[in-house]
């Protein structure tokens, strides 16, 4: 994690308010439910990419108490990384971050994390 924070600082992304951890496991239930509701009401839509459709097809939902979880363990060897990245993005956007109006990468740069 330290190397990632250092690489972000090199391109001008620094500070405790800029790097935010998103919890996993049952704590993603809110993001899963939010994505589900927004897909149903049409305020969020699938981009039509086959990769996401494949990842969603691989996902397995497990009830855990009052929560639901979607984990790699439940999905076996099937890949669900794009789906989990989407849930992480939903959780991050639910925090209502304020835009800075800054562009962190010039067109000639590529930040590889």
C-alpha positions, 0 to 999 in steps of 0.5 A: 500500500505504501508504494501506491500512496507514494506513486499517487503523491508523485503525480499530485494526489496526496493527503488523507482525504485523497486516499480512501479505503473501501471495506470489503465483505459484508460491509459492501452490502450497501453498495450491492443493494444500491447498485441493484436499486439503481440498475432497476430504476434506470439511474445506473446502466450497464455499459454493454461490455461482455467482460462485465456480463461475464463477471456478473454471471460468475458472481455467487450471492451468499446470505450472511446474517442480515447481509449479503456478500459476493466473494471470490471464495463463493464464486470458486475459480471464476473471476469477479474482479470487474464486478467487485471494482464496480461495487467499490466505486459505488461505495466510494461515490456514496461518500459524495466526494467533492470534485477538485477540478484538477487533472492528475495525468497529462496525456503523455503519462500513464499511472500504473498502480 
